[in-house]
Amino acid sequence: MPGPRDLGGANFCSIGRADHERRDHEKRIEAMQCTLRDRGYWCVNEMRRTIVALLQQEHLTFTCYQKRLSALHFLVKVKGLLDQEDIAQRISRLRTEISPR
C-alpha cells in the first residue's frame, strides 16, 4: 500500500517554481530548524522521517512550512528539549509580542 507521499500519477496542479519572498513565519521556522540541526539535536533524516510520518490528510493540506513546523514540534518534545507546557508558554509569549497594539 502506498504511503501518503506516494502521489505519483495523481492528477494535481503544477508546482509553482518561481522564487518568492519568504514570509516572517517561514523565516522563523527555517531558522529554528537550521539552528537545532546545526547544534546537533537532530539530523536531516530525522526531520524527513518525521514529515513522512504525518497523516495523509496533513500531507495533502499542510504547506511545506506547516510540515516543517509539525516535525519541529514533535522532535523538540521527543528529544526532551521542550515539553508541551514550555511550548504553550512560548507560543503565548510570541502571540503577545507580535499582536498589533
Helices and strands as residue ranges (DSSP letters): H 24-38, H 44-52, H 56-61, H 64-78, H 84-98
